[in-house]
Amino acid sequence: MKTFAILGAIVSLIGDILLLKLLLKKRYIDQSFLTFLLWGFMDGITSIIIFRENGNFLLPFSCSLGSFVISYFLLSKDSFSFGKEEYFILVLSFLFIFIWFTFGGIAGIIASSLALFLASILQIKKSWKNPRSTPTSVYIIFLFSTILSYLGGGEDFIKERLYSVVAFLIIFLIIISSQKRNIAKFIGDL
């Protein structure tokens, strides 16, 4: 079982490498250093909470590592902005940290997973408005990593699988949003 969790983390890092390659080629360049840095902190804190609860922390850890590496390269490209997305992620991070310290690890895992979903709404909306701004092939790799992580989880749903399920849902919605024209065409052809 844990083999799948390890594979999920590795596949996630492969997706991050491919995303970084696209960003360095100046595709999808409307990405911000600060957004990736904040995502890295958010996933990193989530992985710490899950680790302390003896859960499946590998996927959020690999997501955190990938976000930090990407943020470093975006910083070198002077890609910095602080807008509503960054502010929203920052506020959500403080809220779930507060919940973690106040109510304990299980509540922290639930709060961080909810924060992850809420913070992703802006990305889903962005993919819907501008589908070409989303590297769909990379998100398909990320989707596969969440499935592997889920399969690698143990019996305790919150500690072992909640993060994977929430990440799957987010990534699935981003992919659907980025492919809305193709889906509409497919439905129209039926």
C-alpha positions in Angstrom: 0.0 0.0 0.0 2.7 2.5 1.0 4.4 1.8 -2.4 1.5 3.6 -4.1 1.9 6.6 -1.8 5.6 6.8 -2.7 4.8 6.5 -6.4 2.1 9.2 -6.1 4.7 11.6 -4.6 7.2 10.7 -7.3 4.6 11.2 -10.1 3.7 14.6 -8.5 7.3 15.7 -8.6 7.5 14.6 -12.3 4.5 16.8 -12.9 6.3 19.7 -11.2 9.4 19.2 -13.3 7.3 19.3 -16.5 5.4 22.4 -15.2 8.7 24.1 -14.4 10.0 23.2 -17.9 6.9 24.9 -19.4 7.3 28.0 -17.2 11.0 28.3 -18.1 10.0 28.2 -21.8 7.8 31.2 -21.0 4.6 29.2 -21.6 1.9 29.9 -18.9 4.1 32.7 -17.6 1.3 34.6 -15.8 2.3 32.6 -12.8 3.5 34.3 -9.6 6.5 33.5 -7.4 4.5 34.4 -4.3 1.5 32.2 -5.3 3.8 29.1 -5.6 5.6 30.1 -2.4 2.3 30.3 -0.5 1.1 27.0 -2.0 4.4 25.5 -0.9 3.9 26.7 2.7 0.2 25.6 2.7 1.1 22.1 1.4 4.2 21.9 3.7 2.2 22.7 6.8 -0.5 20.2 5.7 2.2 17.5 5.3 3.6 18.3 8.8 0.1 18.0 10.3 -0.5 14.7 8.6 2.9 13.5 9.5 2.4 14.3 13.2 -0.8 12.3 13.0 1.0 9.3 11.4 -0.9 9.7 8.2 -0.1 9.7 4.5 1.9 12.9 4.2 4.0 12.1 1.1 1.7 13.8 -1.5 1.4 17.1 0.3 5.1 17.0 1.0 6.0 16.4 -2.7 3.5 19.2 -3.7 5.2 21.5 -1.2 8.7 20.7 -2.5 7.6 21.2 -6.1 6.0 24.5 -5.3 9.1 25.8 -3.5 11.3 24.8 -6.4 9.0 26.5 -8.9 8.8 29.6 -6.8 12.6 29.8 -6.7 12.8 29.8 -10.5 9.9 32.2 -10.8 11.7 34.6 -8.4 14.7 34.5 -10.7 12.4 35.5 -13.6 11.1 38.5 -11.6 7.6 37.0 -11.6 6.1 38.6 -8.5 2.6 39.8 -7.7 0.5 40.1 -4.6 -3.2 40.1 -5.5 -6.4 38.6 -4.3 -5.3 35.0 -4.9 -2.2 35.4 -2.8 -4.0 37.3 0.0 -6.7 34.6 0.0 -4.2 31.8 0.3 -2.4 33.6 3.1 -5.6 34.2 5.1 -6.7 30.6 4.6 -3.3 29.4 5.8 -3.5 31.4 9.0 -7.0 30.1 9.6 -6.1 26.4 9.2 -3.0 26.8 11.4 -5.2 28.4 14.1 -7.6 25.6 13.8 -4.8 23.0 14.0 -3.3 24.6 17.2 -6.7 25.1 18.8 -8.5 21.8 18.0 -5.7 19.4 17.2 -4.3 17.4 14.3 -7.5 15.8 12.9 -9.2 19.2 12.8 -6.1 20.6 11.3 -6.1 18.0 8.5 -9.8 18.8 7.7 -9.3 22.5 7.9 -6.2 22.4 5.6 -8.0 20.2 3.1 -10.9 22.7 3.1 -8.5 25.6 2.8 -6.8 23.8 -0.1 -10.1 23.5 -1.9 -11.2 27.1 -1.2 -7.8 28.4 -2.4 -8.2 26.5 -5.6 -11.5 28.1 -6.6 -9.6 31.0 -8.1 -7.4 28.6 -10.2 -10.5 26.7 -11.4 -12.2 30.1 -12.3 -9.0 31.1 -14.1 -9.0 27.9 -16.1 -12.6 28.4 -17.0 -12.1 32.0 -18.2 -8.9 31.3 -20.1 -8.5 27.5 -20.8 -5.3 28.0 -22.7 -3.6 29.3 -19.5 -3.8 25.8 -18.0 -1.2 23.1 -18.9 -3.8 20.3 -19.0 -1.2 17.6 -19.7 0.6 18.4 -16.5 -2.7 18.5 -14.5 -3.4 15.0 -15.8 -0.1 13.8 -14.3 -1.1 15.5 -11.0 -4.4 13.7 -11.2 -2.7 10.4 -11.6 -0.5 11.2 -8.6 -3.6 11.8 -6.4 -5.0 8.4 -7.4 -1.8 6.7 -6.5 -1.6 8.5 -3.2 -5.2 7.5 -2.4 -4.4 3.9 -3.2 -1.4 4.1 -0.9 -3.5 5.4 2.0 -4.4 3.2 5.0 -7.7 2.7 6.7 -8.1 6.1 8.5 -9.7 8.2 5.8 -8.9 11.6 7.3 -5.2 10.9 8.0 -4.6 8.8 5.0 -6.8 9.8 2.1 -8.6 13.1 2.6 -5.9 15.2 1.1 -5.7 12.9 -1.9 -9.5 13.1 -2.5 -9.6 16.9 -2.2 -6.6 17.3 -4.5 -8.2 14.9 -7.0 -11.4 16.9 -7.0 -9.5 20.2 -7.5 -7.4 18.9 -10.3 -10.4 17.2 -12.0 -12.3 20.5 -11.9 -9.3 22.4 -13.3 -9.0 19.9 -16.1 -12.7 20.0 -16.9 -12.5 23.9 -16.8 -9.6 23.9 -19.2 -11.2 21.5 -21.6 -14.7 23.1 -21.6 -14.6 23.8 -25.4 -13.6 20.2 -26.2 -16.3 18.8 -23.9 -19.0 21.0 -25.4 -17.9 19.9 -28.9 -18.0 16.3 -27.8 -21.5 16.6 -26.3 -22.6 18.5 -29.4 -21.3 15.6 -31.6 -23.4 13.0 -29.7 
